[in-house]
Amino acid sequence: MKRNFTVCTAILGLFAITSLASPSSGYHIIKKVNVPGTGSWDYVTVDEAGRRVYIAHATQVEVLDADTSELVGTIRNTPGAHGVAVVPEFGRGFVTAGKSDSVIIFDLKTLKTLGEVKVGKKPDAIIYDPGTKHVFAMNGDSDNTTVINPADGKVIGTIDLGGGPEFAAADGRGNVYINLEEKAETVHIDSNTLKVLHHWPLAPGGTATALAFDPQSRRLFAGCRGGQLMVVLDADSGKVITTAPIGERVDAAAYDPGTKLVFQSTGGGTIAVFHQDSADQYTLLENVTTNPGSKTMGLDPKTHHLFVPANLGGQFTILVFGQ
């Protein structure tokens, strides 16, 4: 949906976030997909190569075809499902089950469960680091992350984070970055040694939730509920490059390398869309309207589509946004 903005330039620190006259990302709803079941949802994971979209949904995970947006299956018996990590090399996926303090392993082709790994308390986000071939489960109530070998499902180790973890990202080169929600920090981990290297403050942002990464510019995009800000970090030094205002209750972020767009999805019913003009400068294109409470999303880098869960009159629906 297009909106008009007045010309303004806000200098924050040494760099700028700009808003141009009548900008637009072109994003709008292109499809609505009704999904059975009730309850809350959490992370949305897009398997670009496998062409599937995984939506953690209460006690199960809904699976869509990334090209047609049609429901193709359900992964059941994942109590308190929060997030999904896909590991193509081993043909396996991993689901955090927050109510059973475990990670459920499933087959990527059949969606059948293969096993269960006990982790810390209330596992939430989960990511796969292709550089070290490790899966990291973020245990929200244990203030740590459990590291799993995806080949055999065994626990490699546990890393104390000093705070409750939220969203995470890996650069594929031996670095994992994790937002600590209440600490308003991003933790930098060596994924080879499983050691914490740095705690980087996100001030002026607070209550850090969402996180996305651009491997080319080496920039991290943290979504902070405190201050309602996107905080851009240097992924090597931890330096805060710039900040920009976003909507309330941010819960998901994404970066599209093909279009150089940064997305911050908020529970207030909008997705802030920024264009990456350079590594240190970002233009707000618009705040795309979604649905109140639709704070999560997933990006398909191939089609550039966004998948946004919504509750429309009691009906669990996936809103598909495209250009």
Secondary structure as GFF3:
##gff-version 3
##sequence-region A 1 323
A	DSSP	beta_strand	8	12	.	.	.	ID=ss1
A	DSSP	beta_strand	15	19	.	.	.	ID=ss2
A	DSSP	beta_strand	28	34	.	.	.	ID=ss3
A	DSSP	beta_strand	41	47	.	.	.	ID=ss4
A	DSSP	beta_strand	52	57	.	.	.	ID=ss5
A	DSSP	beta_strand	60	65	.	.	.	ID=ss6
A	DSSP	beta_strand	71	75	.	.	.	ID=ss7
A	DSSP	beta_strand	81	87	.	.	.	ID=ss8
A	DSSP	three_ten_helix	88	90	.	.	.	ID=ss9
A	DSSP	beta_strand	92	97	.	.	.	ID=ss10
A	DSSP	beta_strand	102	107	.	.	.	ID=ss11
A	DSSP	beta_strand	113	118	.	.	.	ID=ss12
A	DSSP	beta_strand	123	129	.	.	.	ID=ss13
A	DSSP	beta_strand	134	139	.	.	.	ID=ss14
A	DSSP	beta_strand	144	149	.	.	.	ID=ss15
A	DSSP	beta_strand	154	160	.	.	.	ID=ss16
A	DSSP	beta_strand	165	170	.	.	.	ID=ss17
A	DSSP	beta_strand	175	180	.	.	.	ID=ss18
A	DSSP	beta_strand	185	190	.	.	.	ID=ss19
A	DSSP	beta_strand	195	201	.	.	.	ID=ss20
A	DSSP	beta_strand	206	214	.	.	.	ID=ss21
A	DSSP	beta_strand	219	226	.	.	.	ID=ss22
A	DSSP	beta_strand	229	234	.	.	.	ID=ss23
A	DSSP	beta_strand	240	245	.	.	.	ID=ss24
A	DSSP	beta_strand	250	256	.	.	.	ID=ss25
A	DSSP	beta_strand	261	266	.	.	.	ID=ss26
A	DSSP	beta_strand	270	278	.	.	.	ID=ss27
A	DSSP	beta_strand	281	289	.	.	.	ID=ss28
A	DSSP	beta_strand	298	300	.	.	.	ID=ss29
A	DSSP	beta_strand	305	312	.	.	.	ID=ss30
A	DSSP	beta_strand	315	322	.	.	.	ID=ss31
###
